[in-house]
Amino acid sequence: MEITRELVEELGTYSTPTILNGLKRLGVPTSELEVMDRNAVGAMSPLLGPRCGFAVTRKMMTRKSGAPGKMLDVPPDQGLLAIPGPRFLVVENVGEWQGPVCIWGEITSFIHTACDCFAGVTNGPVRDVPEMEALGFASFANGAGAGGGMVDLLEINSPVTVGGMEVSPGDLIHGDRHGITKIPQHLAPDLPAAIARHAEWEQGIFDICRTRPLDLGALAAAMKPKA
């Protein structure tokens, strides 16, 4: 089944834990859920909420010294716009990450939001966090940095690894304050229904917990997993 824009936008209304709950209901073992290392990547603007989109990948190298940064001369339709929207920028930094360097900031966020890309994740630092937050560009990064160094763009739309998770161009990426995950595309169309089933199961537990006196037998029965 085709993954429509409407479906991606719907998935972008759920939290990342909710996405994982749905995937588990669809039979994905916990050991096979793909998430980025929370010690490598975190939400810079957690109040912006969840984001979901197709991965546009970059491999970049930050440097604190040397010649000015180099950018690949790639036509837009072979770079950012080669991937359908909505888009999710995924950048692997293979250079120095400490000191006055950064992967992106306010200017990049303006360019990317104009190209239907409202989120980005990188294992490097970013800057201009308040400005990006005001624009609605959700950054997930190793932290904030003042910038000032050089950045070389090495590859566009090739496989990258960020936070221990391998990402290929066009992968379906979801992220919020809890972390970043990859959604198997063959399961994406069934996710909303699976999420609804899980929410119904949770609601049964909540309803019992609101009753007084608490019926422990009913609670134990309600907590049994249901398909």
N, C-alpha and C positions, 0 to 999 in steps of 0.2 A: 504494500500500500504506500502511496506517495505521502511524504511528510509535507503537509501544507504549511504555509505561513501561519494560518489560523491555529493550527495545532501547536506550533512552536510558541506562539504568543500565549496560548492557554497554559502550556507547561511552564512558561515564565511567570505565572501567577502563583505557583506553588513554591514552598520552601524546599531547599535541598534535602533535608531529612524526609519530607513528604515524598519527594521523588524516589528516594531510596526505599521507603516503605512500599511504594507501588512496584518497584522493580523486584523486591523480595516476594511480593504477592504473585508476581508473574513467573516466579520460579528461579530467579537469579540467586545463587548461593552468596552468602555474605562474603566469602573468600574471593568472589569474582566481581564484587562491586568496585568500580574504579573511582578512586578519589585522590586528590592531590594531598601531599603531606602538609598537615596544618602548621608544622614548624617551618615550612619553606614558603608558604603563601597564605596571606590573610586578607580580609576585606578592609580596604582603606576607608570606605564610606558605608558602613553596615546599614545605615538607615535608608539607603536607596532601595533596598529590597532585592528580590531575586532577579536574575537575568538568564535568558536562554537564547542560544543562537548557534549558527554553523561556524566552525572554527576557520579563521583566517590565520595562518601561521607565519611566523618570522623567526629567524635565528640572527641574533645581534651580538655584538661584542662592545662592551663599554671599556673605555681607556681613560686614565688620568693624565696621560701625556702623549706626545707625538703629533703627527700631522692631523689636520682637520678630519672629521669623520667622513666616511664614504657611504654613499647611498647607491643602491642598484638602480639603473635606469630601466624601469619596467613599466610598460603601458598599463593604465588602470585596469583594463579588461583582462590582463594577465596577472594582476596582483590582487588587490583588495576586492575588486568587483568580479573576479573570476568565481567567487563563492556566492551562492544565493543568500539573500537576507531573510531574516535578520542575522547579523554577523556578530561573532565573538572573537576578539583579537587574542591570540595566544603567542607569547614571545618567550623564547628561550635565550637567556643571557649567558654567553660562554666566556665573557670577559670579567674584568675586575668589578666587584660589586661594592667594595668599601670605598669611602672617600667621596669627592665631589663628582659623582656620576649619577645618571638616571636613564631609564629606558624611554619614558614618555612623560608628558605633562599637559599643560593647558592647550597648547597648539595642536598636538596630536589628537587630543580628545575632540577638539572642534572639527578637525578633518574627518575623523572617524564617525562622529555622530551625523555629519553631513552625508556619509556613505552608508547609513543604515547599520551602524555598529555602535552599540551603546554599552559595551563592557569590554574589559581586557584583563588578562592575567599574565603575570610574568614572575620569574624567580629573581628578578633584579629589583632595584628601587624605582620609585616614581616620585614626581614632585607636583606642585600646584594642586594639592589635594582639595582645598576649599573651592577653587575655581572649577575643577572637574566635577565636584559634587553638585555645584550650582547648575552646571550644564546637564546633569543627569547621566554622566558617564561613570559607570561603576568600575573602579580599579581594584584588582586583587594583586597584591605584590608582596615582596619580601620585606617591605617597609618603605618609609618616606626618606627621600634624600634631597639635598640642596641642588644637585645637578652641577653643571659647569664643565664636565669632562667631554670627551669625544665618544661618538657612537658610530660603529661600522655596521651597516646592514649586509649580512653575509648571504642569507638565503630567504626566498619568499615561497610560501606554500609548499614546503617540504616537511616531512615528519619532524617533530620536535619533542623534547621531554621537559616537562615543567613539574616540579614537585613530585617527581617519581612516576608521573603518569605520561605515557606516550600519546601524543595527539597528532592526527593526520588532518590535512585540509578537508573541510566538509564534515568532520565529526560534529556530533550534536553535544554542546557543552552547556552545563547548567551550574550556576553559582549563586550563593548568597552569603550572609555573615557566617554561616556554619561551615562553608567550604565549597570546593569545586568538584563536580563529578562529570562523568561522560555517560550519556544515555545511549544504549544500543539502539540503533535506528530501527531495527526490525521489531522492537518492542514498543517504540514510541506511540504508535496509534492506539495501543491497548492500555497505555498508562493512565489516562483520565478515569476510565472505568475501574481499574485496579485501585487507584487512589480513593475513589468514592467508596469502594467496598471496605477499604481499611478505615476510612473515616467513620463509616457506619458502625464498625466493630468498636472503635474507640468511643463513639458516642454512647454506646450501650454501657460501657464501663463508667463513663462520666455520670450518666443518669443514676446508676446505682449508688455511686459515691455521694450523690447529692441527697439521697434519702436518709431519713433518721427514724428509728435507729438503723445503722448500717447492717445490711444482710450479708454476712460474710460468705454464706453458701452461694448466694446469687452472684456475688462478686467473683468467687472462684470459678463458677460456671461461665460467666461472661468473659473471663480472661483467657479461656481456652482458645487457641488460634482457630480461625475459620477461613475457609478457602474463599 
